[in-house]
Amino acid sequence: MHHQYKELYKNYEWVVPHEFNLADMCCHRWTKSPHQARQIAIYFEDQVSQQTRYSYQELSSLVNKLANAYLKIGIHSGDKILIALEHSPESLIAFLACATVGAIAVILPPDLDQAQYTHYIEQTKPKLGLTDEISTETLLSAMQTENSILQLIGTRTDNERIIEWHSLLARQSDECELNPALPDTPLMLVYEDPYSCPTIARVFTHGCLLGYLPGFVCMTNWFHKPRDNVFTFFGWNTYEGLLHAVLPCLYFGRSVIGCPAGRTVPRLFSLLEFYCITHVHATADDLNKLKNYHDGLYEFALSLRCIYMPYDEVTDTLSQWIEHRFNLKVNRYLSSMTFPPVIVSSTEYWDTTQGHIGKVTPGFEIALINNQQTAIQAVNQTGKLYVRQLTPCGQHAPGVMRYIFENERFSTFITKQNLIPSQISLSCNENGCFTNV
């Protein structure tokens, strides 16, 4: 594969099935094989190192139980469910249960205030809410103003006005009929900065995951090798953590590892060693904490083979430290809420000049547009990044923004000349490597 980027890009073809339910592809389908059903899907360690571990069979069972609870409460395909849970296994289960029944997840931080929750309840009219000890009281107060929510399900909370998570699931069947979603069926509403109360949400569909897989495979140096797994510093209750790490990992039937923020550096190294973590989806803040720690902690035997992170968080100093400490070259990716990773580096599989973001992800087409609104053809000239919404054969590129949600309505995102704009300035050298300018 090394040095074969041109052939890979040239010959890449999208295969989009007629039906695609994300929960089935990332969870339920793995239970059909007894061997795969026993494999661990998720490991999660809390602040006191208490481990939660679910096999694919156990994860599917919990997702189906919660999905059945949704149905009994009165949720139908297309209804919205507000998820205000902290980074936890429950946040992932709640999301996959939405996908199972065809509901639409409205994912919000658990620490919003009453006015912010009221805003989103008014905007989206969810029929059900999921809450925890952080969001319970605030969300209940918001429901007094806007009462579209029929019921709240709570975890780690003993409020009598809320259905308790564990007792609810104990009464449910672990088998649930899967909603036959289409690739462009809405699955998740995400607001770019939920603390500022915007009115427009990006709509992620079931099939959007397909658009994240090529970039994921490339920037993880061809994930899915024996013993591969993923640890992400991003929350499982965020679209960044879900689409760049958790869901692709589950799609390939491997284990994803998580823990809350705030771990000490030695405990993080202990986690990396104990779970033989091979891939880390990182933030600059977390890696800098490791870099600035007074001890290199070389006594830990690590299994890392890839660290990947957003392009704009990688500095030369951080990159050099990663190479020195872990003997790895960091992989970068460029994505946004409106498109998947469309430029990535894959240091084991194709040459990427030091300091560059990477090359165009197979399956995607981009353009650099200058101030005169013309496409740049020459190398080393600067222009704004635009991503083509349609492929050359006329199909929508999976994951590239197609719909928005505003004022209780879904609408098609209108583009000019099939191009999704961005405010990112780039240049491209003679080898097809892009640099942020």
C-alpha positions in Angstrom: 0.0 0.0 0.0 2.9 2.3 0.7 3.3 5.0 -2.1 0.1 3.7 -3.8 -2.0 6.7 -2.9 -2.7 7.7 -6.5 -4.1 4.3 -7.4 -6.2 4.1 -4.2 -7.7 7.5 -4.8 -8.4 6.9 -8.5 -10.1 3.5 -8.0 -12.1 4.3 -4.9 -15.8 3.7 -5.3 -18.6 4.4 -2.8 -20.9 1.4 -2.0 -24.0 2.7 -0.3 -26.6 0.0 0.6 -30.3 0.5 0.1 -30.9 0.1 3.8 -28.5 1.1 6.5 -29.3 1.3 10.2 -26.3 2.5 12.1 -27.2 0.6 15.3 -27.3 -2.6 13.3 -24.0 -2.0 11.6 -22.2 -0.9 14.8 -23.8 -3.3 17.3 -26.6 -5.8 16.5 -25.1 -7.5 13.5 -22.1 -8.7 15.6 -24.4 -10.8 17.7 -25.2 -13.2 14.8 -21.8 -14.8 15.2 -21.3 -16.5 18.6 -17.6 -15.8 18.5 -18.0 -12.1 17.7 -20.9 -11.7 20.2 -18.5 -12.7 23.0 -15.9 -10.1 21.9 -15.7 -6.9 24.1 -17.3 -3.9 22.5 -16.6 -1.3 25.2 -14.5 -0.8 28.2 -15.1 2.2 30.4 -13.3 3.1 33.6 -14.8 5.7 36.0 -12.9 8.2 38.2 -12.1 5.5 40.8 -11.1 2.9 38.1 -14.4 1.0 38.4 -14.6 -0.9 35.1 -17.7 -1.3 33.0 -17.3 -3.9 30.3 -19.8 -5.0 27.7 -19.5 -7.7 25.0 -21.2 -7.1 21.8 -24.0 -9.4 23.0 -24.4 -7.5 26.2 -24.3 -4.1 24.4 -26.9 -5.2 21.9 -29.1 -6.6 24.7 -28.9 -3.3 26.7 -29.6 -1.2 23.5 -32.6 -3.4 22.7 -34.0 -3.1 26.2 -33.8 0.7 26.1 -35.2 0.7 22.6 -38.2 -1.3 23.8 -38.7 1.2 26.6 -38.7 4.0 24.1 -41.4 2.2 22.2 -43.6 1.6 25.3 -43.3 5.2 26.3 -44.7 6.1 22.8 -41.7 6.9 20.7 -42.1 6.3 17.0 -39.8 6.5 14.0 -38.9 10.2 13.4 -39.6 11.3 17.0 -36.9 13.3 18.7 -35.2 12.2 22.0 -33.1 14.7 24.0 -29.9 13.1 25.4 -28.3 15.2 28.1 -25.9 12.6 29.5 -22.3 13.0 30.5 -19.6 11.0 28.7 -20.5 7.4 29.7 -21.6 4.0 28.4 -25.2 5.1 29.0 -24.8 8.0 26.6 -23.7 5.6 23.9 -26.5 3.1 24.7 -29.1 5.9 24.6 -27.8 7.0 21.2 -27.8 3.4 19.7 -31.3 2.8 21.0 -32.5 5.9 19.1 -31.0 4.5 16.0 -32.5 1.1 16.6 -36.1 2.4 16.7 -35.6 5.1 14.0 -35.8 8.1 16.5 -33.6 11.2 16.2 -31.1 12.0 18.9 -30.7 15.6 20.0 -27.4 15.4 21.8 -26.7 18.2 24.2 -24.1 18.8 27.0 -25.4 17.9 30.5 -24.3 21.2 32.0 -26.5 23.6 30.1 -28.6 26.1 32.1 -32.4 26.2 32.3 -32.7 28.9 29.6 -30.5 26.9 27.2 -32.4 23.7 27.7 -35.7 25.6 27.2 -34.4 27.0 24.0 -33.6 23.5 22.6 -36.8 22.0 23.8 -38.7 24.8 22.0 -36.6 24.3 18.9 -36.8 20.5 18.6 -39.9 19.4 20.5 -38.5 16.2 21.8 -40.9 13.6 23.2 -38.5 12.0 25.6 -35.4 13.1 27.6 -32.5 11.2 29.1 -30.7 12.8 32.0 -28.2 12.2 34.8 -27.2 13.8 38.1 -25.7 16.7 36.3 -28.7 17.7 34.1 -31.7 16.4 36.0 -32.8 19.5 38.0 -32.0 21.9 35.3 -33.9 19.9 32.7 -36.9 19.5 35.0 -37.0 23.3 35.5 -36.9 23.8 31.7 -39.8 21.4 31.2 -42.0 23.6 33.3 -41.8 26.2 30.6 -41.9 24.0 27.5 -43.5 20.6 28.1 -43.3 18.6 24.8 -41.2 16.0 26.7 -43.5 13.2 27.9 -41.1 11.5 30.2 -37.5 11.6 31.6 -35.3 8.6 32.0 -32.5 9.1 34.5 -29.3 7.4 35.4 -27.4 8.0 38.6 -30.3 10.1 40.0 -33.0 9.3 42.5 -35.5 11.9 41.6 -39.0 10.4 42.0 -40.2 12.3 38.9 -37.9 10.4 36.7 -37.9 6.8 35.5 -34.8 5.1 36.9 -32.6 3.6 34.1 -31.8 0.2 35.7 -35.3 -0.6 36.9 -36.7 0.4 33.6 -34.4 -1.8 31.6 -34.9 -4.7 34.0 -38.5 -4.9 32.8 -37.8 -4.9 29.1 -37.1 -7.7 26.5 -33.6 -7.9 25.1 -35.0 -8.4 21.6 -36.3 -5.5 19.5 -37.4 -5.2 16.0 -34.9 -3.1 14.1 -36.2 0.0 12.2 -35.3 -0.4 8.5 -33.6 2.9 8.1 -32.4 4.3 4.8 -28.9 5.8 4.5 -30.4 9.4 4.4 -32.8 8.8 7.3 -32.1 11.5 10.0 -30.4 10.2 13.1 -28.8 13.0 15.1 -29.2 16.8 15.5 -26.0 18.6 16.5 -25.6 22.3 17.3 -22.1 23.7 16.6 -21.9 25.7 19.8 -24.8 24.6 22.1 -23.9 27.1 24.8 -24.7 30.0 22.4 -28.2 28.7 21.6 -28.1 28.6 17.8 -31.3 27.9 15.9 -29.8 25.8 13.1 -28.7 22.2 13.7 -26.6 20.0 11.4 -28.5 16.8 10.6 -26.5 13.6 10.7 -28.1 10.6 8.9 -27.6 6.9 9.5 -25.5 6.7 6.3 -23.2 9.5 7.4 -21.0 7.0 9.1 -20.0 5.6 5.7 -18.5 9.0 4.9 -16.3 8.9 8.0 -14.9 5.4 7.4 -12.4 6.1 4.6 -10.8 8.9 6.6 -10.8 6.8 9.8 -9.1 3.9 8.1 -6.4 6.2 6.5 -5.6 8.2 9.6 -5.4 5.1 11.8 -2.9 3.6 9.4 -5.4 1.0 8.2 -7.4 0.1 11.2 -8.7 -3.5 11.7 -5.4 -5.2 12.1 -5.3 -8.0 14.7 -5.7 -6.6 18.3 -6.5 -3.1 17.1 -8.7 -1.0 19.4 -9.3 2.7 20.0 -9.1 5.1 23.0 -10.5 8.6 22.5 -10.1 11.6 24.7 -13.3 13.0 23.1 -16.5 12.3 24.9 -18.8 9.5 23.8 -21.6 12.1 24.1 -20.1 14.3 21.3 -20.3 13.9 17.6 -16.5 14.2 17.4 -16.0 11.3 19.7 -18.8 9.2 18.1 -18.0 9.7 14.4 -14.2 9.9 14.6 -13.6 7.0 17.0 -16.4 5.1 18.7 -18.7 4.3 15.9 -16.0 3.4 13.3 -14.3 1.2 15.8 -17.6 -0.6 16.6 -18.4 -0.8 12.9 -15.2 -3.0 12.5 -16.2 -5.1 15.5 -13.3 -4.0 17.8 -13.1 -2.6 21.3 -13.4 1.1 22.2 -12.0 2.3 25.5 -13.0 5.4 27.5 -12.7 7.1 30.8 -13.8 10.5 32.2 -11.7 13.6 31.9 -9.4 14.5 34.7 -7.3 11.4 35.1 -3.8 11.8 36.4 -1.0 11.2 33.9 0.2 7.9 35.6 -3.3 6.6 35.6 -3.7 7.4 31.9 -0.4 5.5 31.1 -1.7 2.6 33.3 -4.9 2.5 31.2 -2.9 2.6 27.9 -0.8 -0.3 29.1 -3.6 -2.4 30.8 -5.9 -2.4 27.7 -3.0 -2.7 25.2 -4.4 0.4 23.4 -3.2 0.6 19.8 -4.9 3.8 18.6 -5.4 7.1 20.5 -7.8 9.8 19.2 -6.2 12.8 20.9 -6.6 16.4 21.8 -3.7 18.8 22.1 -4.6 19.7 25.7 -4.5 16.0 26.8 -1.2 15.3 25.0 0.4 18.4 26.4 -0.5 17.2 29.9 1.4 14.0 29.1 4.3 15.9 27.5 4.7 18.4 30.4 4.6 15.7 33.1 7.8 15.6 35.1 8.3 11.9 34.5 8.5 10.2 31.1 6.9 7.0 32.6 9.0 4.7 30.4 8.3 1.8 32.7 5.0 1.3 31.1 4.9 -1.2 28.2 2.7 0.4 25.5 1.2 -1.1 22.4 0.5 2.2 20.6 0.8 2.1 16.8 -1.1 5.3 15.9 -2.0 8.7 17.4 -4.4 10.8 15.3 -5.9 14.2 16.0 -7.4 17.3 14.4 -5.0 19.1 12.1 -5.3 22.5 13.9 -4.3 21.0 17.3 -0.9 19.7 16.1 2.1 21.9 16.7 5.7 21.2 15.6 6.7 20.9 19.3 3.9 18.4 20.0 4.6 16.4 16.9 8.3 16.1 17.7 7.5 15.0 21.3 5.1 12.3 20.0 7.8 11.0 17.7 10.5 11.0 20.4 8.3 9.6 23.2 6.3 7.0 21.3 8.3 6.5 18.2 5.3 7.5 16.1 4.5 10.2 13.6 1.1 11.8 14.4 -1.6 11.6 11.9 -3.7 14.6 11.2 -7.2 15.0 9.8 -9.3 18.0 8.6 -13.0 17.8 9.1 -15.9 20.0 10.3 -19.5 19.6 11.2 -20.4 20.0 7.5 -18.1 17.3 6.1 -16.1 14.2 7.3 -12.3 14.0 7.3 -11.6 15.1 3.7 -7.9 15.6 4.1 -5.9 13.1 6.2 -2.4 11.9 6.7 -1.5 8.2 6.9 2.2 8.1 7.9 2.6 4.4 7.4 1.0 4.2 4.0 1.8 7.3 2.0 4.3 10.0 2.1 3.2 13.2 3.8 5.6 16.2 4.0 6.4 17.2 7.6 4.1 20.0 8.7 1.4 19.3 6.1 -2.1 18.1 7.0 -2.2 15.3 4.4 -3.8 14.4 1.1 -7.4 14.2 0.0 -9.3 11.3 1.5 -10.2 8.7 -1.1 -13.9 9.1 -2.1 -14.0 12.9 -1.8 -13.4 15.8 -4.1 -12.4 19.3 -2.9 -11.6 22.6 -4.5 -9.6 25.7 -3.4 -11.3 28.9 -4.4 -9.5 32.2 -4.4 -10.9 35.7 -3.7 -12.0 36.1 -7.3 -14.2 33.0 -6.8 -12.3 30.9 -9.3 -10.8 27.5 -8.6 -7.0 27.4 -8.1 -5.1 25.1 -10.4 -1.5 26.0 -9.7 0.5 24.6 -6.8 1.4 26.6 -3.6 -1.4 29.1 -4.1 -3.8 29.9 -1.3 -7.6 29.5 -1.4 -10.6 28.6 0.7 -11.5 25.0 1.0 -14.7 23.8 -0.6 -16.0 20.2 -0.5 -18.0 18.8 -3.4 -21.4 17.5 -2.2 -21.9 15.2 -5.2 -19.5 12.6 -6.6 -18.7 12.6 -10.3 -21.4 9.9 -10.8 -24.0 12.2 -9.2 -24.5 10.5 -5.9 -24.3 12.4 -2.6 -20.9 11.9 -0.9 -21.7 10.2 2.4 -21.3 12.4 5.4 -21.2 15.7 3.5 -23.9 18.0 4.8 -27.2 17.4 3.0 -29.9 18.6 5.5 -30.3 21.1 8.3 -33.0 21.5 11.0 -34.4 24.9 11.9 -37.7 26.0 13.4 -39.0 22.5 13.8 -38.4 21.7 10.2 -35.9 19.7 8.1 -34.7 21.3 4.9 -32.1 20.6 2.2 -28.9 22.5 2.6 -28.6 24.6 -0.6 -25.2 24.7 -2.2 -23.7 26.7 -5.1 -22.3 24.6 -7.8 -22.3 21.5 -5.7 -19.8 23.0 -3.2 -19.9 23.1 0.6 -18.0 26.2 1.7 -15.6 26.6 4.6 -13.5 29.3 6.1 -10.3 27.2 6.0 -7.4 28.6 3.9 -5.2 26.0 2.3 -2.5 25.6 -0.2 -1.4 22.4 -2.0 2.2 21.5 -3.1 3.3 19.5 -6.1 2.9 16.2 -4.2 -0.8 16.8 -3.4 -0.1 17.6 0.3 -2.2 20.4 1.8 -1.0 23.0 4.3 -3.1 25.3 6.5 -2.3 28.9 5.7 
